[in-house]
Amino acid sequence: GTTATFWQKQKAEAALQILAGTMSDTQYGSIYFLQKDKMRGSLDSAAGIADSLTEENQMHLFTGLSKAYHDLREWDRALTCLEKAEALTLKLKLPANILRRHQEAHILVLLALRRGKEAVALAEKMQPDYEANLLPDDPDRIFLLTMHAKALRVAGRPKEAVAAFESLFENLKNWPNEVHPIDIVNAHLSYPIALRQAGETESALEEARKNIRLAKRLLGLIDLHTARAFVQAGNECEFAGLNQEAHDHFKEAWELFIDLRGPSAFSTTEAKNDVLRLQEKLGLVDEALKLHEYTVTSFKAQNGPTDPSTLEAAKAFFEALIKAGKKDEAKKLVQDTLLELEKAKAADGEIKEWENKLRQ
């Protein structure tokens, strides 16, 4: 029995080390495109030894795996791991706060999967526990109220979501203690989308602009929530046909994400794509080409010339050059890329794909 326990502990530590190893290449919780396959393989290896662990160690392992899959945006796998962690938490009768953390993460993944009805049901299932067992000023209450309002919106009930957000804002005004600025900003960030979906487009635009001012005032300019407020304002402006203002907001968000998460993080790439889309709408061809070139250069410096993220950026740059009629520049990009691929002894399929571009 002692030997078995020893080896269980060794395997648990090994699994957690595998998991920790996969997280070493992350920056502020964002997983870079280049690590995606490596990450997935390492996580699958960790999951493969779960059956050999004690149930409590399994619970910790599945909790860690769910966070890592969440960062990879592998939502279905994150949800599967969360459900296993929750089931083990209940079976082992672990403290209620552990179950609450799992349920809160569960709601976030359901929202990412656009499974609004399930998210609403889970939030409403959690409310009696939060009301009965948490202190009146506990910030987890704010989190649950915010998630419930978001879930109503994702479930296709925007008018109820608007009412839920407005009730939440009233609660925050009368909260027993001072509310953390992040909780205030988080509570407001999804409100404009609910307003727009409820048909209140002008109010949605105004609230999105106000959220930028709110985030900057409470959290400062260099903050992830401020960057997200700029993205949200860009979305609302684009919906309203205000393309120049939308472009400016997306560009501000992109620059903030570079500072906060690096050039190849998911959020940075999404904001960059928003900027490119608006530049195309506005006919800003030269600006778009400069942005493509900057992306290739920064990815090459950070990740290497033959990394998948760099090659994807180069392909997008190539297509933009062809579309702009700059065939000579496109040809040089292909030739430079082929030289790097040949130096790195890349797979024949990758080299052939780039050779085919020379014929375009």
Buried (B, 14 or more C-beta within 10 A) or exposed (E): EEEEEEEBEEBBEBBBEBBEBBBEEBEEBBBBBBBBEEBBEBBEBBBEBBEBBBEEBBBBBBBBBBBBBBBBEBBEBBBBBBBBBBBBBEEEEBEEEBBBBBBBBBBBBBBBBEBBBBBBBBBEEBBEBBEEEBEEEBBBBBBBBBBBBBBBBBBEBBBBBBBBBEEBBEBBEEBEEEBEBBBBBBBBBBBBBBBBBBEBBEBBBBBBBBBBEBBBEBBEEEBBBBBBBBBBBBBBBBBBEBBEBBBBBBBBBBBBBBEBBBBBBBBBBBBBBBBBBBBEBBEBBEBBBEBBBBBBBBBBEBBBBBBBBBBBBBBBBBBBBBEBEBEEBBBEBBEEBBEBBEEBEBEEEBBEEBEEBEEE
